[in-house]
Amino acid sequence: MWAELLPIGRSSASGGYRRFAWTAADAECRAWFQAQAETRGLTYEVDRNGNQWAWLGDPGAGDAVVTGSHLDSVPDGGAFDGPLGVVSAFAALDELRDRNARCAKPLGIVNFGDEEGARFGLACVGSRLTAGQLTVEQAHRLTDGDGVTLPQAMETAGHDPDALGPDPERLARIGAFVELHVEQGRALDLSGDRVGIASAIWPHGRWRFDFRGEANHAGTTRLADRRDPMLPYAETVLAARREARLAGAVATFGKIAVEPNGVNAIPSLVRGWLDSRAADQESLDTVVAGVEEAARAYAQEHGVDLDVVRESFTPVVEFDHALRDELARILGNDTDLKVPVLGTGAGHDAGILSGSIPTAMLFVRNPTGVSHSPAEFAAEDDCVAGVTALADVLEGLARP
């Protein structure tokens, strides 16, 4: 399975992946998922929001145990973020069949669409729509860098955008959702453990900073006469680093758009996106407020206008304590596997769904901690340990 997925959407230039929602690479990934489901004799379906499902047993029976993740990527992302959870889900099901495990509940595997938000700028679109955290009107306004709307992209890919919307009936079928994911950090590597259990997801969000100045000639305009938005933007990037360090948080300007984007032109607009995350809401608020205050001061100093828009926000997610403790019991008591509990600053579909159904997460060790990069990695024996742990959890949750 892993070898079949590896070439899809891979850039020969960077070695990273460009599997963006509703593109040709995404279609190949979706075809792979469908083939895996049908090869195993599972019931395959696509829901109203484009998420893919594979079922062992009748999902209508309710109290189903579901696992899975996503197959899309960030620009030039790694091979493990998302796909490891989907591949491991099918492998765990194979393991349960090899064990002749008795499951009294339906088992499901899901591939959530557009988790990374690389194309339309909003993460977890598939799960947000399903949980009712993204309205149909908001979804229809999402646009990619080429001006293509989400409905247009979905329709081109053969999906009906008019069907988008909350799916409470589907969520009502699910008794527990467990997402396996490569760790995006080094906690497990530092502790020497192969597998971990998530405790919570830090609050996080994305803010767009629009610095508007005046376009002019780079060679003939005196420095004193310029209203250059690049200058306050650059100072704001440094301010974000300073504020995050003081608060023990993280803040990143990782995306920028410049107009008119000419080598010999002073920009008229510099648009930068801030991603910030912290262990608690107060710390996050402190960082973002500090960055915005600094940005406004720098903009005023250079005669530049500034607009700040919060494009997305996810509050702290405490995973279901009873389910989390049950995972620890299954892996600790039933298998004697040492499994630490750790928090994460990365968002996931499991976090979005946590407000609707009991969710939990398993992490697989990442020896470098690198993620959202072609250097992302997990050793094969650690991945196998993750599959075994996931199979143990599914069997424990679904046993008679």
QUIVEN-V751299 format. One record per residue. N is the residue number from 0. RES is the residue in one small letter. PSI is psi in whole degrees, 0 to 359 (* if undefined). Layout:
# QUIVEN-V751299
n=N res=RES psi=PSI
n=N res=RES psi=PSI
This chain:
# QUIVEN-V751299
n=0 res=m psi=314
n=1 res=w psi=317
n=2 res=a psi=326
n=3 res=e psi=325
n=4 res=l psi=329
n=5 res=l psi=320
n=6 res=p psi=342
n=7 res=i psi=121
n=8 res=g psi=18
n=9 res=r psi=134
n=10 res=s psi=126
n=11 res=s psi=337
n=12 res=a psi=314
n=13 res=s psi=338
n=14 res=g psi=356
n=15 res=g psi=180
n=16 res=y psi=143
n=17 res=r psi=68
n=18 res=r psi=81
n=19 res=f psi=153
n=20 res=a psi=134
n=21 res=w psi=36
n=22 res=t psi=179
n=23 res=a psi=320
n=24 res=a psi=320
n=25 res=d psi=319
n=26 res=a psi=322
n=27 res=e psi=318
n=28 res=c psi=318
n=29 res=r psi=322
n=30 res=a psi=322
n=31 res=w psi=314
n=32 res=f psi=313
n=33 res=q psi=318
n=34 res=a psi=320
n=35 res=q psi=320
n=36 res=a psi=313
n=37 res=e psi=326
n=38 res=t psi=328
n=39 res=r psi=3
n=40 res=g psi=24
n=41 res=l psi=155
n=42 res=t psi=122
n=43 res=y psi=139
n=44 res=e psi=156
n=45 res=v psi=129
n=46 res=d psi=181
n=47 res=r psi=340
n=48 res=n psi=9
n=49 res=g psi=4
n=50 res=n psi=142
n=51 res=q psi=141
n=52 res=w psi=144
n=53 res=a psi=129
n=54 res=w psi=135
n=55 res=l psi=113
n=56 res=g psi=177
n=57 res=d psi=110
n=58 res=p psi=337
n=59 res=g psi=346
n=60 res=a psi=339
n=61 res=g psi=171
n=62 res=d psi=33
n=63 res=a psi=152
n=64 res=v psi=119
n=65 res=v psi=143
n=66 res=t psi=174
n=67 res=g psi=189
n=68 res=s psi=234
n=69 res=h psi=164
n=70 res=l psi=354
n=71 res=d psi=173
n=72 res=s psi=165
n=73 res=v psi=168
n=74 res=p psi=124
n=75 res=d psi=42
n=76 res=g psi=181
n=77 res=g psi=176
n=78 res=a psi=343
n=79 res=f psi=328
n=80 res=d psi=103
n=81 res=g psi=293
n=82 res=p psi=328
n=83 res=l psi=322
n=84 res=g psi=326
n=85 res=v psi=314
n=86 res=v psi=317
n=87 res=s psi=328
n=88 res=a psi=313
n=89 res=f psi=321
n=90 res=a psi=323
n=91 res=a psi=322
n=92 res=l psi=319
n=93 res=d psi=319
n=94 res=e psi=318
n=95 res=l psi=321
n=96 res=r psi=322
n=97 res=d psi=329
n=98 res=r psi=350
n=99 res=n psi=40
n=100 res=a psi=141
n=101 res=r psi=119
n=102 res=c psi=122
n=103 res=a psi=357
n=104 res=k psi=154
n=105 res=p psi=146
n=106 res=l psi=136
n=107 res=g psi=150
n=108 res=i psi=135
n=109 res=v psi=144
n=110 res=n psi=105
n=111 res=f psi=137
n=112 res=g psi=146
n=113 res=d psi=51
n=114 res=e psi=321
n=115 res=e psi=335
n=116 res=g psi=22
n=117 res=a psi=330
n=118 res=r psi=316
n=119 res=f psi=3
n=120 res=g psi=2
n=121 res=l psi=126
n=122 res=a psi=153
n=123 res=c psi=43
n=124 res=v psi=314
n=125 res=g psi=313
n=126 res=s psi=326
n=127 res=r psi=316
n=128 res=l psi=314
n=129 res=t psi=318
n=130 res=a psi=358
n=131 res=g psi=17
n=132 res=q psi=355
n=133 res=l psi=121
n=134 res=t psi=161
n=135 res=v psi=319
n=136 res=e psi=317
n=137 res=q psi=318
n=138 res=a psi=320
n=139 res=h psi=341
n=140 res=r psi=351
n=141 res=l psi=133
n=142 res=t psi=142
n=143 res=d psi=183
n=144 res=g psi=341
n=145 res=d psi=6
n=146 res=g psi=6
n=147 res=v psi=128
n=148 res=t psi=161
n=149 res=l psi=313
n=150 res=p psi=320
n=151 res=q psi=317
n=152 res=a psi=318
n=153 res=m psi=318
n=154 res=e psi=320
n=155 res=t psi=326
n=156 res=a psi=1
n=157 res=g psi=14
n=158 res=h psi=144
n=159 res=d psi=109
n=160 res=p psi=343
n=161 res=d psi=347
n=162 res=a psi=353
n=163 res=l psi=147
n=164 res=g psi=174
n=165 res=p psi=149
n=166 res=d psi=63
n=167 res=p psi=331
n=168 res=e psi=319
n=169 res=r psi=316
n=170 res=l psi=329
n=171 res=a psi=340
n=172 res=r psi=340
n=173 res=i psi=125
n=174 res=g psi=334
n=175 res=a psi=139
n=176 res=f psi=125
n=177 res=v psi=117
n=178 res=e psi=126
n=179 res=l psi=138
n=180 res=h psi=146
n=181 res=v psi=139
n=182 res=e psi=138
n=183 res=q psi=71
n=184 res=g psi=184
n=185 res=r psi=18
n=186 res=a psi=315
n=187 res=l psi=323
n=188 res=d psi=320
n=189 res=l psi=329
n=190 res=s psi=347
n=191 res=g psi=19
n=192 res=d psi=147
n=193 res=r psi=327
n=194 res=v psi=144
n=195 res=g psi=166
n=196 res=i psi=137
n=197 res=a psi=141
n=198 res=s psi=316
n=199 res=a psi=161
n=200 res=i psi=129
n=201 res=w psi=149
n=202 res=p psi=141
n=203 res=h psi=162
n=204 res=g psi=175
n=205 res=r psi=132
n=206 res=w psi=136
n=207 res=r psi=126
n=208 res=f psi=117
n=209 res=d psi=108
n=210 res=f psi=117
n=211 res=r psi=118
n=212 res=g psi=223
n=213 res=e psi=122
n=214 res=a psi=141
n=215 res=n psi=175
n=216 res=h psi=130
n=217 res=a psi=338
n=218 res=g psi=344
n=219 res=t psi=352
n=220 res=t psi=121
n=221 res=r psi=146
n=222 res=l psi=322
n=223 res=a psi=340
n=224 res=d psi=2
n=225 res=r psi=147
n=226 res=r psi=75
n=227 res=d psi=110
n=228 res=p psi=346
n=229 res=m psi=330
n=230 res=l psi=308
n=231 res=p psi=330
n=232 res=y psi=313
n=233 res=a psi=318
n=234 res=e psi=328
n=235 res=t psi=325
n=236 res=v psi=316
n=237 res=l psi=324
n=238 res=a psi=323
n=239 res=a psi=318
n=240 res=r psi=317
n=241 res=r psi=314
n=242 res=e psi=320
n=243 res=a psi=319
n=244 res=r psi=319
n=245 res=l psi=328
n=246 res=a psi=358
n=247 res=g psi=33
n=248 res=a psi=194
n=249 res=v psi=146
n=250 res=a psi=135
n=251 res=t psi=129
n=252 res=f psi=101
n=253 res=g psi=354
n=254 res=k psi=139
n=255 res=i psi=144
n=256 res=a psi=134
n=257 res=v psi=136
n=258 res=e psi=136
n=259 res=p psi=2
n=260 res=n psi=42
n=261 res=g psi=146
n=262 res=v psi=324
n=263 res=n psi=25
n=264 res=a psi=134
n=265 res=i psi=132
n=266 res=p psi=150
n=267 res=s psi=335
n=268 res=l psi=132
n=269 res=v psi=119
n=270 res=r psi=120
n=271 res=g psi=146
n=272 res=w psi=125
n=273 res=l psi=129
n=274 res=d psi=122
n=275 res=s psi=145
n=276 res=r psi=148
n=277 res=a psi=165
n=278 res=a psi=339
n=279 res=d psi=163
n=280 res=q psi=320
n=281 res=e psi=317
n=282 res=s psi=319
n=283 res=l psi=315
n=284 res=d psi=321
n=285 res=t psi=316
n=286 res=v psi=308
n=287 res=v psi=319
n=288 res=a psi=320
n=289 res=g psi=320
n=290 res=v psi=315
n=291 res=e psi=319
n=292 res=e psi=316
n=293 res=a psi=318
n=294 res=a psi=319
n=295 res=r psi=323
n=296 res=a psi=316
n=297 res=y psi=319
n=298 res=a psi=317
n=299 res=q psi=320
n=300 res=e psi=325
n=301 res=h psi=10
n=302 res=g psi=35
n=303 res=v psi=142
n=304 res=d psi=151
n=305 res=l psi=132
n=306 res=d psi=137
n=307 res=v psi=126
n=308 res=v psi=127
n=309 res=r psi=115
n=310 res=e psi=330
n=311 res=s psi=155
n=312 res=f psi=137
n=313 res=t psi=119
n=314 res=p psi=173
n=315 res=v psi=138
n=316 res=v psi=113
n=317 res=e psi=113
n=318 res=f psi=150
n=319 res=d psi=117
n=320 res=h psi=320
n=321 res=a psi=317
n=322 res=l psi=318
n=323 res=r psi=316
n=324 res=d psi=327
n=325 res=e psi=321
n=326 res=l psi=315
n=327 res=a psi=321
n=328 res=r psi=315
n=329 res=i psi=312
n=330 res=l psi=333
n=331 res=g psi=308
n=332 res=n psi=319
n=333 res=d psi=332
n=334 res=t psi=352
n=335 res=d psi=26
n=336 res=l psi=127
n=337 res=k psi=118
n=338 res=v psi=107
n=339 res=p psi=159
n=340 res=v psi=129
n=341 res=l psi=153
n=342 res=g psi=171
n=343 res=t psi=149
n=344 res=g psi=1
n=345 res=a psi=142
n=346 res=g psi=154
n=347 res=h psi=162
n=348 res=d psi=324
n=349 res=a psi=325
n=350 res=g psi=320
n=351 res=i psi=317
n=352 res=l psi=347
n=353 res=s psi=337
n=354 res=g psi=351
n=355 res=s psi=324
n=356 res=i psi=160
n=357 res=p psi=126
n=358 res=t psi=157
n=359 res=a psi=167
n=360 res=m psi=146
n=361 res=l psi=139
n=362 res=f psi=143
n=363 res=v psi=137
n=364 res=r psi=137
n=365 res=n psi=106
n=366 res=p psi=335
n=367 res=t psi=340
n=368 res=g psi=357
n=369 res=v psi=135
n=370 res=s psi=166
n=371 res=h psi=40
n=372 res=s psi=151
n=373 res=p psi=340
n=374 res=a psi=356
n=375 res=e psi=138
n=376 res=f psi=148
n=377 res=a psi=135
n=378 res=a psi=151
n=379 res=e psi=320
n=380 res=d psi=328
n=381 res=d psi=321
n=382 res=c psi=319
n=383 res=v psi=320
n=384 res=a psi=323
n=385 res=g psi=318
n=386 res=v psi=315
n=387 res=t psi=316
n=388 res=a psi=318
n=389 res=l psi=318
n=390 res=a psi=317
n=391 res=d psi=318
n=392 res=v psi=314
n=393 res=l psi=317
n=394 res=e psi=318
n=395 res=g psi=323
n=396 res=l psi=332
n=397 res=a psi=2
n=398 res=r psi=156
n=399 res=p psi=*
